Amino acid sequence: MPLVVLAQSGATAKTAENAGTFLGRVSSIFSLLVPIFITLAVLYFFWGLIEYLMGGADKKEEGRSIMIWGIVVIFIMVSVFGIVQLLANTFGLGLGTTIQTPVVPSVPF
């Protein structure tokens, strides 16, 4: 029975390696998209600021609302990005690195 429990094929190790590579690529894509989304949120904030400054009384309230939501979105995105970076640095997961998955060592009999 221990041979069955400790059995591991080369295919299992290759699958784990592919999963780590895939997660590394997904992480790289998100690292490229985060600055783009933050830029869009800042532009949304400035759009609200322009509406607030240039609009009439009715546009001031709408511009104020846009600015508040822009600040909230920027805060959330920067906070989540910071937490993800903190966790990645804590667990040693850098950009372009693969995740090491645990494997069961083979037992020679």
C-alpha positions as CSV (number, residue, x, y, z in Angstrom):
1,M,0.0,0.0,0.0
2,P,2.8,2.6,0.7
3,L,4.0,2.2,-2.9
4,V,0.5,3.3,-4.2
5,V,0.4,6.2,-1.8
6,L,3.9,7.5,-2.7
7,A,3.6,6.8,-6.4
8,Q,4.3,9.8,-8.6
9,S,4.7,10.0,-12.3
10,G,6.7,12.4,-14.4
11,A,3.4,13.7,-15.8
12,T,2.3,14.9,-12.4
13,A,5.5,16.9,-11.9
14,K,5.1,18.4,-15.4
15,T,1.5,19.4,-14.7
16,A,2.6,21.2,-11.5
17,E,5.3,23.0,-13.5
18,N,2.8,24.1,-16.1
19,A,0.4,25.4,-13.4
20,G,3.2,27.4,-11.9
21,T,4.2,28.9,-15.3
22,F,0.6,29.7,-16.0
23,L,0.2,31.5,-12.7
24,G,3.4,33.4,-13.4
25,R,2.0,34.6,-16.8
26,V,-1.3,35.6,-15.3
27,S,0.6,37.6,-12.6
28,S,2.6,39.3,-15.4
29,I,-0.6,40.3,-17.3
30,F,-2.2,41.7,-14.2
31,S,1.0,43.7,-13.4
32,L,0.6,45.3,-16.8
33,L,-3.1,46.0,-16.5
34,V,-3.0,47.6,-13.0
35,P,-1.3,50.8,-14.0
36,I,-3.7,51.2,-17.0
37,F,-6.7,50.9,-14.7
38,I,-5.2,53.3,-12.2
39,T,-4.6,55.8,-15.0
40,L,-8.2,55.5,-16.1
41,A,-9.4,56.1,-12.6
42,V,-7.3,59.2,-12.3
43,L,-8.7,60.5,-15.6
44,Y,-12.2,59.8,-14.3
45,F,-11.4,61.9,-11.3
46,F,-10.1,64.8,-13.4
47,W,-13.2,64.6,-15.6
48,G,-15.3,65.0,-12.5
49,L,-13.1,67.9,-11.4
50,I,-13.5,69.7,-14.7
51,E,-17.3,69.2,-14.5
52,Y,-17.3,70.6,-11.0
53,L,-15.2,73.7,-12.0
54,M,-16.8,74.4,-15.4
55,G,-20.4,73.4,-14.9
56,G,-23.3,75.1,-13.5
57,A,-25.1,74.4,-10.2
58,D,-26.5,71.1,-11.4
59,K,-23.2,69.9,-12.8
60,K,-21.3,70.8,-9.6
61,E,-23.2,68.0,-7.7
62,E,-22.6,65.5,-10.5
63,G,-18.9,66.5,-10.7
64,R,-18.5,66.2,-6.9
65,S,-20.0,62.7,-7.1
66,I,-17.7,61.6,-9.9
67,M,-14.7,62.9,-7.9
68,I,-15.7,61.0,-4.8
69,W,-16.1,57.8,-6.7
70,G,-12.8,58.4,-8.5
71,I,-11.0,58.7,-5.2
72,V,-12.7,55.6,-3.8
73,V,-11.7,53.5,-6.9
74,I,-8.1,54.8,-6.8
75,F,-7.9,54.0,-3.1
76,I,-9.3,50.5,-3.5
77,M,-7.1,49.7,-6.5
78,V,-3.9,50.9,-4.9
79,S,-4.7,49.1,-1.7
80,V,-5.4,45.8,-3.4
81,F,-2.2,46.2,-5.5
82,G,-0.2,46.9,-2.3
83,I,-1.7,43.9,-0.4
84,V,-1.0,41.6,-3.4
85,Q,2.6,42.9,-3.6
86,L,3.1,42.5,0.1
87,L,1.8,38.9,0.0
88,A,4.0,38.1,-3.1
89,N,7.1,39.4,-1.4
90,T,6.2,37.6,1.8
91,F,5.9,34.3,0.1
92,G,8.7,34.8,-2.4
93,L,6.6,35.1,-5.5
94,G,8.2,37.6,-7.8
95,L,7.3,38.5,-11.3
96,G,8.4,36.0,-13.9
97,T,9.0,33.3,-11.3
98,T,7.2,30.0,-11.2
99,I,5.4,28.7,-8.2
100,Q,7.1,25.7,-6.6
101,T,4.5,23.1,-5.9
102,P,5.2,20.4,-3.4
103,V,6.0,16.9,-4.7
104,V,6.2,13.6,-2.9
105,P,9.7,12.2,-3.1
106,S,10.0,8.7,-4.6
107,V,11.0,5.9,-2.4
108,P,13.4,3.4,-3.8
109,F,12.5,-0.3,-3.2
